[in-house]
Amino acid sequence: MRKWTRIAALLLATLLVAGLASGCGEDPEMTFSAALVGVPASYDPALAVSQSEQIAAVHLYENLMRLQNGDSGTEVVGAVAQSWECADNLDGTETYTFHLRGDAKWSDGRTVQAGDFVYAWQHLVDPATESPNAALLDMVAGYDKARGGDLDALAVRAVNDTTLEVALSCRCPYFLRSICTVAATMPRRADLAGSKSVVGNGPYCWGDDTDGVLTLHVSEHYYDTRRLGPDTLKLYFCATSEQAETLFNDGTVDFAGNVDDEALAADEGWTKEALPQTTVLVVNQMTQQLGGGGIRQAMSLAIDRVSLAQLPGGGLRTPAEGLIPYGITSSDGLVFREVEGPRIDNTDYEKNCADALAQLQNRPMEAIRDVVILFEMSGINAQIAGQIQSNWQKQLNLSVKTQGLSPEEMALKLQRGEFNVALISVEGDRSDASAFLNTWRTGSPDNVVLFGSSAYDMLMRVAAASSSNEARDAYLADAERLLLEQGNVIPLYSDVRAYRLRTGFAGLLSDGLGVFCFGGVRQVAN
């Protein structure tokens, strides 16, 4: 009788211990929800433009490399690429060789192959795709021919199923960080072309898309599920920032992005982060009455950038210290603006105005007629143009008119060069200073001011060929300085994004270009 009692007691104790172990050792399933502004028009990574599209892509797909949070900021590490080498060629070009991990798989179980990247990158530059992201591969040898329709000319090839080789036409220190991590260059399956189903190779796979909510689940075939926090992601696609804020405030979501200025002013819990975008005035090189005599330099000095940034919506703007905003990294991954320092001093407006008058060298401004600031009728552009008009009238006695246009009219005027001065935004498609400076090279199709300088072109060429990251950044800084001294491009302010992460979560990853990754988010004690 006692023997059976002892056996029963031992069995009960064993079950209790097992139960405690299973209950204490496993974390409950975690769902993380985010409200994003904008409904995706496509889930093709090559076409991902909006924040919503890019964020969906970086969770559904995985690139050769990925970013992760490190002790000194974000750092780039291998993803589908388990290892890689870069060969510096004698002609100043580079060749990258990526060795793919054998356990990287698509959500249907098929192994990721080097050919998937070849197909994806050819798809990206194919004129028929009409991708707005195609220029991301402009450093790959053969890019221009590929854009002309010869896709095989693009120097990316599969040596075998696990080895990818990419030849670059120049030295490109940001290639791994800003090209091999982004949504647009994610792999793509040739055998699934035309399929409506979304088969990715990322940490999360397609679950459900209902009523503007995309549900993603951890992929059973992902090779590194241990590093992931959420088991399920819910992405709420909102038409407006107000809707995103409402979802955050009522507890529906744990993250809200693209907050408007009114909410930012009402709640200091939002985090602000620089965006790769600078609003500028461009002065047409062919406008002779605004050339010479230091007039363009005086026009720049006479602008009160601090007051511009304080107009409605000012919580999401910061006075420009140069063309390149603070969010852009240097060749070594540091903040370019901090490494090279400011170019525009906004601390003493009265002194700037005095310097502006000195620049004019007694030139009579009353003789200048028919100067018009063109701007697109959206947001507060009319107020921005109006304040600049007032600054120039008061400080320089320069008579200027303003004219608002539709987006279509504005684009046509810029394309034809039918303007004196225009208010536009310059956006960077990669985290590198060259993204803001290449536009103004002689012959660039985006060089709407027709700026031409052999010295500027030389600096850009030398920067591209430099074997030293420090020297490269110095040449780019010199090019920016020359551009601003000429006065054809006048930076006004840089844009800022505001977002909020609910208390109790940590591990949010930002790429600095407006894209967030939620895979590493974890719950922490308050």
Secondary structure as UniProt FT lines:
FT   HELIX           2..25
FT   STRAND          31..37
FT   HELIX           45..47
FT   HELIX           51..60
FT   STRAND          65..70
FT   TURN            71..72
FT   STRAND          73..78
FT   STRAND          81..88
FT   TURN            90..91
FT   STRAND          94..100
FT   TURN            102..103
FT   TURN            107..108
FT   HELIX           114..125
FT   HELIX           127..129
FT   TURN            132..133
FT   HELIX           134..137
FT   TURN            138..139
FT   TURN            141..142
FT   HELIX           143..147
FT   TURN            148..149
FT   HELIX           151..153
FT   STRAND          156..160
FT   TURN            161..162
FT   STRAND          163..168
FT   TURN            173..174
FT   HELIX           175..179
FT   HELIX           183..185
FT   HELIX           190..192
FT   TURN            193..194
FT   STRAND          204..210
FT   TURN            211..212
FT   STRAND          213..218
FT   TURN            220..221
FT   TURN            223..224
FT   HELIX           225..227
FT   STRAND          232..238
FT   HELIX           241..249
FT   TURN            250..251
FT   STRAND          255..256
FT   HELIX           261..266
FT   TURN            268..269
FT   STRAND          271..283
FT   TURN            285..286
FT   HELIX           288..290
FT   TURN            293..294
FT   HELIX           295..301
FT   HELIX           305..309
FT   TURN            312..313
FT   HELIX           314..316
FT   STRAND          317..319
FT   TURN            326..327
FT   TURN            331..332
FT   HELIX           336..340
FT   HELIX           349..360
FT   TURN            361..362
FT   HELIX           365..367
FT   STRAND          371..376
FT   TURN            379..380
FT   HELIX           381..396
FT   STRAND          400..405
FT   HELIX           407..416
FT   STRAND          421..427
FT   HELIX           434..437
FT   HELIX           438..440
FT   TURN            442..443
FT   TURN            445..446
FT   TURN            448..449
FT   HELIX           454..465
FT   HELIX           469..486
FT   STRAND          489..501
FT   TURN            503..504
FT   STRAND          505..506
FT   STRAND          509..510
FT   STRAND          516..517
FT   TURN            519..520
FT   STRAND          522..523
//
